[in-house]
Structure formats: structure tokens, C-alpha cells
Amino acid sequence: MNVLFEEDGAFKAGAVLADNASSLQVETHTGKRVKVKVANVLLRFAAPAPGELLDRAEGESAGIEPEFLWEVSPEAEFGFEELAKEYFGRQPAPAEAAAILLRLHAAPIYFHRKGKGRFRKAPPDILKAALAGLEKKKQQALAIERMAGELKSGTLPAEFAPLLKPLLYKPDRNRLETKALELACEESGLSAARLLARCGALPSSHDYHFDRFLFEFFPQGTGFADYAAPPVPEDLPRADVQAFSIDDAATTEIDDAFSVTSLDGGGWRIGIHIAAPGLGIRPESALGEIARNRLSTVYMPGRKITMLPEEEVERFTLCAGRDCPALSLYLEVGPDYAIRGSSSRAERVPVVANLRHHDIEPVFNEQTLAEGGPAFAYKRELTLLWEFAAVLEAGRGKPATNQQNAEYSFYVDWTEPEGRIDIVERRRGSPLDKLVAELMIVANATWGKLLAEAQVAAIYRVQSNGKVRMTTAALSHEGLGVDCYAWLSSPLRRYVDLLNQWQLLAHLSGATPPFAARSEALLSAMRDFEITYAAYAEFQRGMERYWCLRWLQQEGVGETTARVVRESLLRLERLPLFLRCPSVPACDPRTRVSVTVSAIDLLSVEAQCRYVATVGEADSADSVEDETFLPE
């Protein structure tokens, strides 16, 4: 005796070895012996052989139309043998009965299972809906195949045009277009970006990366919502100074300027003047909300996305030739450069010059300071401020800048197709760097301490155990060697600085500060700023890496020199570019090696690097670690 039974959702057949009251010992056609409950036995038969029964049943079931079975099946629940008898018009052979069972089981749209070998036909309305859904899935599958085929052939499907950015940056896997793109990528072996680029869907590799950032952080675009222009205070006292700023040539958000006034009896009054948008912009205003949402200006080579609208930057920037609203810190400095006192006030500051690095550094550098150098405008003031900065630096016991590392300026000429890049190396730690950094440190530390002593809430930047973070507690910054450090020096570019400026302005005027200590508004602004500022910085580093690779392509650089950072990680000497070089032999950090750079991929922002030769032993020259903090 043989039986057909169900086990783990599959139909099997075998010969009965032992027949007990509740179970059978069965040997399947594969030779495996199993224990089968009687309730799982669907059909008992003497012939054909178990293996042959299943083969014949599968062949027979292929020719049975489920639509016809549904038509002839009863409305009530039925067993497969009953339907087999009705279908064949006679007592069915075992293989015929098994064929009906297999067909019923394989057509769940038409027949709902009600038990072992028992079924019920689907109601007409449910069947109609299920068949419509099946047809829809069929058409969707055909559409996916069609779109995938077009992509592989280098043609962009019409459906893709309005969905390119979501498909690239945040694909919805429930969409047919996403499924088609994934299928095409799998079958072609190309990434989504590479495949779409081959279809002409990406205007440029630069825009691919830039648009990814905009998609995540500026989904509504980089334009500004409507706002009322803030008034520029007209009743501020006018400072009796001649202030000047020191900035890079491309800087438009001029946050800081300086002044030097000689005092009777010796010494000077050194003024540190910070742009004061907080005098016109209020936290609760539409413009204040814009700054709160953006949190920082976004920098990248060749472009920037300002925190505030350009016209408002122009309204409050410390531009030469006008009296600018500013928050001033005055330091009373003796002939020995010791600070004897300080005062702070909001005022209008006459700005008489915007000095630029490229103009000043050739005549104001280590060599000209040592040798006297040529005469130029503001030489006396700059020299005095630099000497003061040196005293401040010595007093902190910490360098204001890392003099061993270089920084790089990226200039993009957009008149060239896709832009032409020029990367200019600039050594950190120049007299101008030290001058500006030290004055910003003393301003931020002084005002931070003032707020802390007045118990006015503020956001501080602290460093302990090498880790830098934001906090509302006035803790020390070990890296700078100061007791507390509150960012206030860049209110046109960073929301934290603007927030702290609001707090300081309120304190100086005797008003209630807009942000209370431990308030949700203060804490959420701090949390959001820290996350967003880090993301913006990461994007800037990514775009600088992109432009470094573009420069290598542009200049046709094949072989160049690099320094070993650690193991296989190298940093190119000419560029701020880190690359992995698996073929480099084991050597000490800072060892100079010659490498070839090839297979530059601007979409993945990667390149292949191959070791050529060692050209210099490790020395105590430039650090090759990436510097992540520079006071502003």
C-alpha cells in the first residue's frame, strides 16, 4: 500500500511499512523513512509507484485550467477527490486525483484552503479583485523589465525624469522605477549613479554630489522665505576709532574688525569689533527663524550657501566706508601688553579698510617682521596687534594655530565647462593667522566669562580629554588653555554665535535675555547646531576631496609624492587628499613615497593609488594628520 501525504507544506508519496492506529511508517520514493500522522494522509493507492504517481500528477495538472475547475466546483467546501470525480466524470485514478490536488493547491486565487485536501472556491467578487491584482502585478513586472532594459541600453526611461533625485538619494523600494533601477544595476554590474550617468541623466559629477547635499539639507531649495527687513539701529553711539578687517579675498560675511588707539600715559585701547546682526534681527522674527533653521553658512569650493540672505549680510557686514553696527570689546593694554581692563558696548563703528590676505601677507610675514620690511598702510597697527597676540599666546601656553599644517584655498572658475579648479597652499601660523586667532580667542573667552559670571545662559565650546563639544556649562577648553570659550565672533555665519550675541546684548542693555537657562529652545538650538555644523563640515571635506581629484585630472598628474600617515593611508604632498595605497611597504609615518594615481572616479570620489618608490625617510616635517579645529 502507498500513500500521498502532506509534510511541511509539500506533497510527498511513499510506501507504507507499518500501519498503526494514529500514524504510519512510510518510506518515500527517495528512500527516506518518515513517521506520518494518519490525519496528514490524503490518498491511499496501490499503484503506480510513489515516485511515478507524483511525476504523472505534475504532468497531468499542467493541462488543467484553474478557471474551469472554479466553474465546475461546488459553492460549499469540498475535498479534492470529490472534484476529481466531477472533473473526470468517473472515479479518478490515483494520479488523476493527485493532479487535481496539485492544481487546487497551486491556485490560491481561485481556491481557498480549508484543511488537509479540502478547499472552497473563492467568491466571485474576491476572485475578480484578485485577478485584477494579478494582472496589475503582471503589467508591473513587464514595466520593470522594460525600464531596466532601457537603462541597460543607455536610454533613460520617460518615467525617470521627474524622479531622478529621489531615485539617486532616497529610493523608495516600493516604486517600480526603483525596482527597475536595482534590476538594471544588478544585471549590468554598475552603480545607480554610473548607470544613470551613462544614460545622460546626470548633468555633471559635481552636481551629483551637490544635489545629494541639497536633497538632504535643503529639500525646499536654497532660497529664503519671505521676511521683513530688520531695521539697522540709528541711535547707537559712534565709536571714535578707525577699524579695519583682515579676511580672505572671497569673504563677504565680514564678522570682525580691529582698532588700535594710543592712550595717554602709554599703552593702547585695542578694539575687537564684531558685526551685530543681533541688534536688528530678533529670535522670534521670520529672519531669526531662517537663521535658526539653517544654523550655519555652508562652505564648499566655488560656492557657499549663506545662513542669512545676501542682502542682510550686506546690511550687517563690516564693510569699509561706512559706520557699521557692532558689538565691541575694548581691551586696555599696557606698554608691556598686559590687559589691565576691558569693557563691552554696542555701537556704530567706522570701518575704514577691509584688508585682504593676498595683499597684506607679502609685506607682513615672518621675514618682514624680522627685517623691518617695507612701509604700508596699517603696518604699525598690525605689528602692534601681532606683538600683543604673541603675548596672549604665551599667556595661554597653547598655540593659536597649528604651524606645522598647511591649509588650502580652493578657487573655482565657473566660466570654464564644469569649472576649473585652482588649489593654493597656505601655511598656517603666519603672523596674520596668529593675530586674528588670538584676538578671537580673547574676545570669545572674555565674553564667555562675562556671561557666566552674570549667570546669563549661553552656549560654550569646551574641550576635555581631546574631545570638543558644545554645552551650556562654562567649562574649560583645554586645547586653547582658557577657562571658558563661547562662540560669539561669527554671528553672520553661525547661529550659535548669533544666539550668544542676543544674550550678551540683552545683558549689556539690562534687558531680559531671550533664552533662559536650560530652556528647550536653548538646548534644542545647541543640539541641532552641533549635528548640522558637523554635517556641513563633512560635506565641505567631501567636496574638497572631489575637487582634489578633479585637479589631478585637470593637470594630468599621474605620478606624485605623498607622505605616509599610517599603514596604507597616504596624504598627497601637493593636495589635502588622503588615499589608500595597498601596495605601499611597511614604513614609518611621514615617510615620503612616490605613487601613481589612476582610475579616478568622480562619482564615487575614489582613485587607485600604486606605490612606485620611497623617496625620503621619515622626518619631523609637516604633520600629516588632519587638523579639525582652528579658532575663529
FENBELHU-V108746 format. One record per helix or strand. SS is the DSSP state (H for helix, E for strand). FROM is the first residue (numbers start at 0). LEN is the number of residues. If there is no record, write none. Layout:
{{SS | FROM | LEN} {SS | FROM | LEN}}
//
This chain:
{{E | 1 | 6} {E | 9 | 10} {E | 22 | 6} {E | 32 | 5} {H | 37 | 3} {E | 40 | 5} {H | 49 | 12} {H | 65 | 7} {E | 77 | 2} {H | 79 | 9} {H | 93 | 12} {E | 110 | 5} {E | 117 | 4} {H | 123 | 29} {H | 157 | 12} {H | 175 | 13} {H | 191 | 7} {H | 204 | 13} {E | 237 | 1} {E | 242 | 5} {E | 255 | 7} {E | 267 | 8} {H | 276 | 3} {H | 285 | 9} {E | 295 | 1} {E | 297 | 3} {E | 302 | 3} {H | 309 | 7} {E | 321 | 12} {E | 338 | 18} {H | 356 | 4} {H | 365 | 6} {H | 378 | 18} {E | 405 | 8} {E | 419 | 8} {H | 430 | 23} {E | 459 | 5} {E | 466 | 5} {E | 476 | 1} {E | 481 | 1} {E | 485 | 1} {E | 493 | 1} {H | 494 | 15} {H | 519 | 35} {E | 558 | 8} {E | 568 | 4} {E | 577 | 3} {E | 591 | 10} {E | 605 | 11}}
//
